[in-house]
Amino acid sequence: TPMVLELGYAALSSLSLPTGIQPLIDRLAEQSGGSVTIATIDNREIVITGRAIAPPSMRKFLTLNLYVGARLPPHATATGRLLVGLSHSDLDAFWQAAPREKLSSRTLTDPARLAAETRKAINDGYCIVEDQLSLGYSAIGVPLQHTGNRHFAIAVSMPTQRDDMQGLTDQILPMLQHTAAEISQAYKSNI
């Protein structure tokens, strides 16, 4: 009903991004040839608050049907693992209690391993997931800084390429970090 839509849009607007962010993530999608998502954590799920997809002529794969407002499990996404690490001090307890559905044959569901991977991502300043949300999709994500009381992370999704996963850190990570710094500056300016 219209009332439900109004409530949904009101909730999403409370998670809104500063103006001027969309052109930055559109540019990153074009540069990478992938899809870009910005997400925040809400209880035990992540919520997509920004999304961009490379134009069809530059796109390297078919994208998942994700949209602003979509909710995803944090264990299967790069942004999710980063956001859990930023938001929860007891990672072992979080992953033990969190739903950990096996979404692909490679989805990591062991709580101890998820806690270790989350710690590694926070220490490294980025997270890579391969074939976790769906077979054939990998993502690399970094946290955003200066976002006020709520944590956000940004990720680029690409097709999984077993012979060239190093390309994510060599080629995509610098572009991602540059865009994250620009977005973080926009948040800082709007606070």
Backbone bond lengths (Angstrom), bond angles and torsions (degrees), N, CA, C in turn:
res aa  C-N    CA-C-N  psi(-1)  N-CA   C-N-CA  omega(-1)  CA-C   N-CA-C  phi
1 T - - - 1.451 - - 1.523 109.27 -
2 P 1.315 117.38 163.25 1.467 119.61 178.63 1.530 113.21 -57.02
3 M 1.349 117.22 -35.33 1.466 120.03 -179.76 1.534 110.63 -64.70
4 V 1.316 116.82 -42.10 1.455 120.62 178.69 1.530 109.88 -63.27
5 L 1.326 116.87 -44.05 1.460 120.21 177.52 1.518 111.42 -60.81
6 E 1.332 116.06 -41.66 1.461 120.19 179.67 1.529 110.67 -62.53
7 L 1.320 117.19 -43.47 1.468 120.83 178.09 1.524 110.94 -64.22
8 G 1.339 116.27 -41.00 1.463 120.11 178.98 1.518 111.98 -62.95
9 Y 1.323 116.79 -44.78 1.467 119.88 178.60 1.519 111.66 -66.38
10 A 1.329 116.97 -35.02 1.467 120.23 177.35 1.524 110.01 -64.25
11 A 1.322 116.71 -42.74 1.464 120.09 178.96 1.525 110.73 -64.67
12 L 1.320 117.24 -44.03 1.463 120.53 179.16 1.519 111.63 -64.65
13 S 1.313 117.16 -36.55 1.461 118.86 -178.71 1.524 111.45 -66.21
14 S 1.342 117.20 -25.70 1.462 119.46 177.14 1.526 110.84 -70.83
15 L 1.316 116.87 -17.55 1.465 122.01 177.27 1.523 111.07 -102.41
16 S 1.311 117.63 10.88 1.457 121.83 -169.36 1.521 112.81 -63.65
17 L 1.301 114.17 158.35 1.453 122.57 179.75 1.518 109.47 -95.40
18 P 1.314 116.75 151.68 1.469 118.24 175.53 1.529 110.46 -59.44
19 T 1.328 115.71 151.08 1.458 119.21 178.04 1.530 108.72 -62.37
20 G 1.286 116.29 148.95 1.454 120.41 -179.93 1.517 113.99 93.12
21 I 1.342 118.09 -6.23 1.469 121.25 -179.69 1.524 111.38 -75.21
22 Q 1.330 117.45 -39.46 1.467 120.62 -174.60 1.530 112.59 -56.23
23 P 1.335 119.89 -44.53 1.473 117.87 178.18 1.537 112.58 -61.48
24 L 1.315 117.47 -30.95 1.468 120.44 178.90 1.522 111.47 -68.61
25 I 1.340 116.11 -43.16 1.464 116.83 -179.56 1.525 111.39 -77.21
26 D 1.348 117.34 -28.25 1.475 119.68 172.65 1.530 109.98 -61.85
27 R 1.332 116.35 -43.94 1.465 120.94 179.49 1.534 110.77 -62.04
28 L 1.339 116.67 -43.27 1.464 120.20 179.22 1.526 111.32 -63.39
29 A 1.323 117.13 -39.99 1.465 120.42 177.53 1.527 110.48 -61.38
30 E 1.339 116.62 -43.63 1.468 120.49 178.62 1.527 111.44 -64.81
31 Q 1.327 116.75 -45.28 1.472 120.17 -178.70 1.526 111.85 -62.85
32 S 1.329 116.27 -39.95 1.467 120.63 -175.43 1.521 112.91 -86.60
33 G 1.334 116.98 -23.42 1.458 120.25 -174.59 1.516 112.31 75.60
34 G 1.317 117.11 13.02 1.464 121.94 -177.75 1.508 112.29 -117.02
35 S 1.318 114.94 -159.02 1.455 120.36 174.91 1.525 107.90 -115.45
36 V 1.318 115.40 147.31 1.460 122.63 -175.76 1.518 108.28 -119.53
37 T 1.320 116.24 134.29 1.458 120.39 174.26 1.525 109.60 -129.90
38 I 1.318 114.64 142.98 1.458 121.88 168.21 1.518 104.99 -113.05
39 A 1.344 116.26 135.98 1.458 120.09 -176.71 1.519 110.81 -140.01
40 T 1.318 113.91 160.38 1.459 122.43 172.49 1.518 107.08 -132.25
41 I 1.325 116.08 166.66 1.463 119.62 -179.16 1.516 109.85 -100.88
42 D 1.319 115.48 139.82 1.459 122.66 177.08 1.521 107.00 -135.63
43 N 1.326 115.34 101.75 1.451 122.63 -177.22 1.534 109.46 62.99
44 R 1.306 118.70 -111.21 1.473 121.36 -177.70 1.529 112.48 -112.05
45 E 1.339 116.58 20.84 1.456 121.54 177.64 1.520 108.86 -133.32
46 I 1.321 114.97 160.62 1.455 118.18 169.59 1.523 107.76 -103.86
47 V 1.328 115.12 150.83 1.459 122.00 -179.30 1.530 107.38 -121.03
48 I 1.310 116.35 127.99 1.456 120.79 177.62 1.524 108.50 -75.49
49 T 1.342 115.70 124.36 1.466 120.84 -179.29 1.527 111.82 -112.68
50 G 1.318 117.58 -8.52 1.456 122.53 177.42 1.517 109.43 -154.84
51 R 1.342 116.28 145.37 1.472 119.44 -176.17 1.513 109.67 -152.71
52 A 1.321 115.75 138.85 1.466 121.99 174.27 1.520 108.21 -146.25
53 I 1.314 115.55 144.82 1.468 121.59 179.93 1.516 107.89 -128.78
54 A 1.320 116.13 137.34 1.460 120.53 177.81 1.526 109.51 -58.66
55 P 1.343 116.75 146.68 1.469 119.46 176.45 1.540 110.13 -57.77
56 P 1.333 117.30 151.21 1.471 120.35 -177.14 1.527 114.01 -51.08
57 S 1.320 118.37 -36.69 1.463 120.33 -178.23 1.528 112.29 -69.23
58 M 1.342 117.96 -19.77 1.456 121.59 -178.82 1.523 112.20 -108.57
59 R 1.316 117.16 -10.59 1.453 122.29 -174.02 1.520 110.94 -70.16
60 K 1.306 115.78 136.24 1.457 121.35 -177.53 1.525 113.22 -95.64
61 F 1.337 117.66 -4.98 1.456 120.34 -178.30 1.520 110.13 -166.68
62 L 1.320 116.36 168.22 1.457 121.14 173.28 1.522 107.37 -75.81
63 T 1.306 116.79 137.73 1.459 119.84 -176.63 1.524 110.97 -92.77
64 L 1.319 115.22 156.02 1.452 120.47 173.00 1.522 108.40 -71.01
65 N 1.311 116.77 153.21 1.458 121.59 -178.37 1.532 109.41 -81.32
66 L 1.321 115.98 75.77 1.458 121.81 178.83 1.519 108.50 -110.59
67 Y 1.310 116.73 153.33 1.458 121.86 -175.88 1.524 108.54 -151.17
68 V 1.327 116.29 163.21 1.453 120.83 176.21 1.525 108.04 -60.74
69 G 1.316 115.46 128.04 1.457 122.07 -176.62 1.519 113.22 101.86
70 A 1.349 117.09 -16.12 1.466 119.58 178.65 1.526 109.84 -64.54
71 R 1.322 115.53 147.08 1.460 122.34 179.53 1.520 108.78 -113.27
72 L 1.320 115.10 138.71 1.455 121.17 -178.64 1.529 109.60 -133.73
73 P 1.326 116.72 155.32 1.461 119.32 176.03 1.533 110.15 -76.09
74 P 1.313 118.14 134.30 1.465 119.69 -175.20 1.520 114.62 -68.24
75 H 1.329 118.51 -25.90 1.459 119.60 -176.04 1.529 112.99 -66.78
76 A 1.334 117.41 -21.36 1.462 121.21 -174.01 1.524 113.63 -105.19
77 T 1.334 117.74 8.33 1.461 120.31 -177.04 1.525 111.32 -131.29
78 A 1.313 116.06 149.49 1.469 121.15 177.52 1.523 110.46 -64.19
79 T 1.338 116.89 -44.98 1.468 119.42 179.22 1.521 110.21 -63.66
80 G 1.319 116.93 -39.36 1.466 120.59 -178.99 1.510 112.78 -61.15
81 R 1.310 117.46 -46.73 1.466 120.04 -179.99 1.529 110.75 -63.49
82 L 1.338 117.02 -41.10 1.460 119.78 177.52 1.524 110.98 -63.36
83 L 1.322 116.69 -45.28 1.458 120.49 -177.45 1.527 112.21 -66.04
84 V 1.314 117.21 -37.42 1.467 120.10 175.14 1.525 109.26 -62.91
85 G 1.323 117.08 -44.60 1.458 121.14 179.81 1.514 113.17 -62.31
86 L 1.329 117.10 -35.45 1.462 121.54 179.25 1.529 112.58 -78.13
87 S 1.324 117.12 -27.11 1.456 121.44 -171.01 1.527 115.54 -101.35
88 H 1.320 117.18 -16.27 1.476 119.84 -173.10 1.524 110.15 -129.74
89 S 1.318 115.88 126.97 1.467 120.03 -179.39 1.526 111.71 -79.92
90 D 1.332 118.40 -31.53 1.465 121.38 -179.96 1.529 109.31 -103.71
91 L 1.327 115.23 85.86 1.470 120.34 -176.25 1.521 112.16 -65.50
92 D 1.322 116.53 -36.47 1.471 118.98 179.81 1.524 110.30 -61.20
93 A 1.329 117.17 -45.63 1.468 120.79 -179.93 1.525 110.95 -66.18
94 F 1.346 117.07 -40.88 1.468 119.26 179.84 1.517 110.56 -60.10
95 W 1.334 117.12 -52.80 1.468 119.35 -175.28 1.525 111.46 -68.75
96 Q 1.312 117.97 -29.07 1.467 119.99 176.81 1.528 110.51 -64.59
97 A 1.336 116.36 -39.99 1.467 120.96 -176.40 1.531 113.75 -87.01
98 A 1.331 117.59 -22.63 1.472 121.11 -174.76 1.532 111.59 -73.51
99 P 1.336 116.73 145.17 1.470 119.25 171.16 1.532 109.10 -62.19
100 R 1.329 116.55 138.48 1.472 120.89 -177.19 1.535 109.48 -136.90
101 E 1.307 115.11 65.20 1.461 120.83 -177.75 1.522 110.99 -66.12
102 K 1.323 116.05 141.06 1.464 122.45 176.42 1.527 107.17 -80.80
103 L 1.344 117.59 101.78 1.461 122.73 -174.79 1.522 112.51 -89.89
104 S 1.327 117.26 -21.45 1.459 122.91 174.34 1.529 106.44 -145.21
105 S 1.300 116.06 172.39 1.469 118.69 179.86 1.530 112.36 -65.51
106 R 1.333 117.15 -15.32 1.463 121.32 -178.30 1.530 113.96 -107.19
107 T 1.327 118.01 1.23 1.465 120.74 -177.85 1.521 110.55 -61.71
108 L 1.320 116.04 127.54 1.457 123.06 177.32 1.526 108.59 -78.35
109 T 1.334 116.84 122.80 1.464 120.75 -179.03 1.524 113.14 -123.56
110 D 1.308 118.58 -9.78 1.464 121.75 -179.07 1.532 109.58 -69.62
111 P 1.353 118.47 121.52 1.461 119.70 -175.36 1.533 114.23 -62.04
112 A 1.318 117.93 -36.69 1.472 120.04 179.74 1.526 110.94 -66.85
113 R 1.317 117.18 -41.50 1.467 120.24 178.24 1.526 111.35 -68.80
114 L 1.338 117.03 -37.29 1.464 120.22 176.85 1.526 110.39 -63.50
115 A 1.326 117.51 -41.16 1.468 120.68 177.79 1.528 110.09 -62.73
116 A 1.335 117.28 -42.75 1.468 120.89 179.27 1.524 111.04 -65.25
117 E 1.336 118.02 -42.95 1.466 121.75 178.49 1.524 111.38 -65.05
118 T 1.328 116.47 -36.37 1.467 120.84 178.71 1.527 110.12 -66.65
119 R 1.337 116.71 -45.20 1.474 120.24 177.30 1.528 110.85 -59.66
120 K 1.322 116.32 -43.09 1.469 120.72 179.27 1.529 110.22 -60.99
121 A 1.335 117.24 -44.34 1.468 121.21 -179.62 1.523 111.06 -61.20
122 I 1.311 117.27 -43.81 1.467 120.84 179.77 1.532 109.76 -65.24
123 N 1.329 116.85 -42.75 1.478 120.16 178.72 1.528 112.09 -65.07
124 D 1.342 116.70 -39.69 1.469 121.30 -179.03 1.526 112.42 -76.05
125 G 1.329 117.08 -25.63 1.458 121.21 -176.54 1.518 112.62 85.35
126 Y 1.316 117.81 6.83 1.463 122.68 175.65 1.523 109.08 -157.41
127 C 1.322 115.11 162.82 1.463 121.05 -179.81 1.522 109.26 -135.58
128 I 1.317 115.71 137.18 1.462 121.92 173.97 1.526 107.94 -118.67
129 V 1.327 115.82 132.25 1.460 120.92 171.92 1.527 107.82 -123.63
130 E 1.332 114.72 141.28 1.465 121.04 179.32 1.521 109.09 -123.15
131 D 1.315 117.05 123.80 1.464 122.55 173.71 1.521 113.51 55.11
132 Q 1.316 117.75 33.00 1.464 121.00 -178.02 1.522 112.57 -89.35
133 L 1.317 117.48 -47.71 1.462 122.21 -179.45 1.527 110.62 -80.51
134 S 1.324 115.38 -35.89 1.459 122.28 179.92 1.521 108.09 -161.31
135 L 1.320 117.51 144.30 1.461 120.27 177.33 1.524 109.57 -62.32
136 G 1.315 115.84 137.05 1.453 120.90 178.26 1.516 114.21 95.26
137 Y 1.350 117.55 -5.11 1.465 121.12 -179.22 1.526 110.24 -120.35
138 S 1.312 114.61 131.64 1.459 121.82 173.80 1.516 107.80 -124.89
139 A 1.316 115.63 159.96 1.462 119.49 179.02 1.517 109.54 -146.80
140 I 1.318 114.77 151.76 1.449 122.17 172.54 1.523 107.18 -127.44
141 G 1.329 116.30 132.92 1.457 120.26 -176.23 1.512 112.32 -134.26
142 V 1.336 114.93 157.40 1.463 122.55 175.69 1.529 107.85 -137.26
143 P 1.340 116.73 153.11 1.464 118.74 176.16 1.522 111.07 -76.22
144 L 1.315 115.68 154.73 1.460 121.50 171.51 1.522 107.80 -97.22
145 Q 1.313 116.56 147.58 1.464 122.02 -179.59 1.524 109.96 -106.20
146 H 1.326 116.46 164.28 1.474 123.09 173.34 1.523 112.33 58.63
147 T 1.316 117.45 40.29 1.462 120.16 -177.13 1.529 112.47 -102.94
148 G 1.318 117.70 22.02 1.459 120.74 176.83 1.514 112.38 75.48
149 N 1.331 116.08 -140.53 1.465 121.55 -175.89 1.519 113.62 -80.01
150 R 1.308 117.70 -10.10 1.459 121.71 -176.10 1.522 109.33 -115.13
151 H 1.336 116.00 137.73 1.465 121.04 177.54 1.527 110.10 -86.63
152 F 1.336 115.92 142.59 1.455 122.65 175.35 1.524 108.61 -132.65
153 A 1.326 115.90 154.51 1.457 121.94 173.91 1.524 107.77 -139.58
154 I 1.321 115.22 157.81 1.468 121.69 -179.59 1.523 108.29 -127.65
155 A 1.326 116.35 143.23 1.461 120.68 -179.45 1.520 110.90 -141.56
156 V 1.316 114.53 153.28 1.460 122.82 171.25 1.520 107.01 -112.44
157 S 1.325 116.34 128.63 1.466 122.08 176.52 1.516 109.24 -102.31
158 M 1.318 114.65 139.26 1.460 122.36 -177.78 1.523 108.72 -141.47
159 P 1.323 117.77 166.16 1.460 118.39 172.66 1.525 110.02 -68.99
160 T 1.320 115.75 144.07 1.465 120.44 176.26 1.517 108.81 -69.05
161 Q 1.322 115.68 127.01 1.464 121.39 177.68 1.516 107.27 -128.12
162 R 1.303 116.17 94.63 1.459 122.23 -174.82 1.530 112.89 -51.96
163 D 1.323 117.37 -37.18 1.461 119.99 -176.17 1.526 112.66 -81.13
164 D 1.341 118.27 -7.18 1.459 119.45 -176.65 1.533 112.87 -144.09
165 M 1.326 117.51 43.33 1.459 119.52 176.45 1.527 110.22 -69.27
166 Q 1.322 117.67 -22.84 1.463 120.97 176.41 1.527 110.28 -62.04
167 G 1.330 117.09 -25.27 1.456 121.32 178.21 1.527 112.63 -60.80
168 L 1.336 116.60 -29.49 1.466 118.71 177.22 1.524 110.92 -62.42
169 T 1.325 116.94 -44.68 1.472 118.50 -178.98 1.522 111.78 -80.09
170 D 1.310 118.02 -33.06 1.470 120.29 -178.31 1.526 112.77 -76.78
171 Q 1.327 117.57 -40.33 1.457 121.08 -173.11 1.526 113.54 -106.10
172 I 1.324 117.41 -47.61 1.464 120.73 -173.59 1.530 111.96 -80.50
173 L 1.332 118.03 -40.45 1.469 120.51 -176.72 1.526 113.16 -56.67
174 P 1.345 121.22 -45.66 1.471 118.77 178.06 1.534 113.57 -60.64
175 M 1.343 117.22 -39.98 1.475 120.69 177.06 1.531 110.10 -63.68
176 L 1.323 115.40 -42.69 1.461 121.61 -178.96 1.533 110.66 -64.24
177 Q 1.321 116.82 -45.44 1.465 120.70 179.49 1.528 111.31 -63.85
178 H 1.328 117.29 -38.75 1.461 121.14 178.43 1.536 110.44 -63.29
179 T 1.326 116.24 -46.56 1.462 120.22 179.63 1.525 110.63 -65.98
180 A 1.337 117.14 -40.34 1.466 120.37 178.25 1.524 110.87 -60.55
181 A 1.321 117.43 -39.50 1.469 120.52 178.12 1.526 110.68 -64.77
182 E 1.334 117.19 -40.34 1.471 120.57 177.83 1.532 111.05 -64.74
183 I 1.327 116.50 -42.69 1.463 120.64 179.70 1.521 110.03 -66.58
184 S 1.321 116.75 -42.96 1.469 120.60 179.21 1.512 110.62 -60.48
185 Q 1.321 117.60 -38.52 1.444 121.44 176.89 1.530 111.03 -64.66
186 A 1.337 116.33 -38.88 1.468 119.84 177.90 1.531 110.30 -64.50
187 Y 1.331 117.23 -40.91 1.468 120.05 175.98 1.524 110.25 -61.97
188 K 1.325 116.19 -46.14 1.465 120.91 -178.29 1.534 110.60 -59.46
189 S 1.322 116.03 -39.10 1.471 120.90 -179.60 1.525 111.80 -69.26
190 N 1.340 116.91 -30.21 1.465 120.69 -177.79 1.518 114.01 -88.26
191 I 1.336 117.90 -9.45 1.474 120.80 -178.73 1.500 110.14 -79.63
